Amino acid sequence: MGLVARVVEESGIPTVNVSTGRDITALVRPPRSLFVNHPMGNTFGRVGDTATQTKILRMALDFAVTASGPGILVDLPLQWDEDFVYFAGETTPEAIAKQKNK
């Protein structure tokens, strides 16, 4: 989605990606991103948790107009209420080289 966001931004429309994969988001470098430390598939919170869903949506909409510039990745101060394991895998030298070249 980060690549799609860049194309949309070129048309003059601001975008915000809300991500649960911080490492992937950092490599793709979309124009504006919010990282939520939730399990993948639960970006906006649990099913039926409209309070959290609304809070994250409002933060994203606010970020669309307040971000100081493109390429920003912000960690939201929200935590999942149960332990979960996210394995990012090993970062390859090729991925690191690509990130440094951007």
C-alpha positions in Angstrom: 0.0 0.0 0.0 2.9 2.3 0.5 3.6 2.3 -3.2 0.0 3.1 -4.0 0.1 5.9 -1.4 3.0 7.5 -3.3 1.0 7.5 -6.6 -2.0 9.0 -4.8 0.2 11.7 -3.3 1.5 12.6 -6.7 -2.1 13.5 -7.6 -2.1 15.9 -4.6 -4.1 13.8 -2.2 -2.5 13.3 1.2 -2.4 9.7 2.4 -1.8 8.0 5.8 -0.9 4.3 6.1 -1.8 2.6 9.4 0.5 -0.3 9.8 1.1 -3.2 12.2 4.4 -4.1 10.4 6.8 -1.4 11.4 9.9 -3.1 9.8 8.1 -3.4 6.4 6.7 0.1 6.6 10.2 1.5 7.3 11.6 -0.3 4.3 8.8 0.8 1.9 8.7 4.4 3.3 5.2 5.5 2.4 4.5 9.3 2.6 3.0 9.2 6.1 2.6 6.2 8.4 1.2 5.4 11.8 2.5 2.2 13.5 0.1 0.4 15.8 1.5 -2.3 18.0 -1.3 -4.7 17.4 -1.4 -8.2 15.8 -1.6 -8.2 12.1 -5.2 -8.2 10.9 -6.2 -6.1 13.9 -4.8 -2.7 12.8 -7.8 -0.7 14.2 -8.4 -2.9 17.2 -10.6 -5.8 18.1 -13.9 -6.6 16.3 -16.6 -4.5 17.9 -14.2 -2.2 19.8 -15.6 1.0 18.2 -13.9 3.3 20.8 -10.4 2.1 19.8 -11.3 2.0 16.1 -12.6 5.5 16.2 -9.6 6.7 18.2 -7.1 5.3 15.6 -9.1 6.6 12.7 -9.2 10.1 14.2 -5.4 10.0 14.8 -4.9 9.0 11.2 -7.1 11.8 9.8 -5.4 14.3 12.1 -2.0 13.1 11.0 -3.0 13.6 7.3 -3.2 17.4 7.9 -0.6 17.9 10.7 2.4 15.9 9.5 5.3 18.1 8.9 6.4 16.4 5.7 6.5 13.2 3.7 8.3 10.0 4.8 7.2 10.2 8.5 6.6 7.1 10.6 5.0 7.7 14.0 4.5 5.0 16.7 1.1 5.4 18.2 1.0 5.0 22.0 -1.4 2.1 22.0 -0.7 -1.4 23.2 -2.6 -4.7 22.6 -3.9 -6.0 25.9 -2.6 -9.5 25.5 0.8 -10.9 24.6 1.3 -11.7 20.9 4.4 -12.7 18.9 5.4 -11.0 15.8 8.4 -12.5 13.9 9.8 -10.0 11.5 12.3 -12.5 10.1 15.9 -11.7 9.4 16.8 -8.4 7.6 18.8 -9.2 4.5 21.8 -7.1 3.4 19.9 -6.4 0.2 16.9 -4.9 2.1 19.3 -2.8 4.2 21.1 -1.5 1.0 17.7 -0.6 -0.6 16.7 1.3 2.5 19.9 3.3 2.5 19.6 4.2 -1.1 16.2 5.8 -0.7 
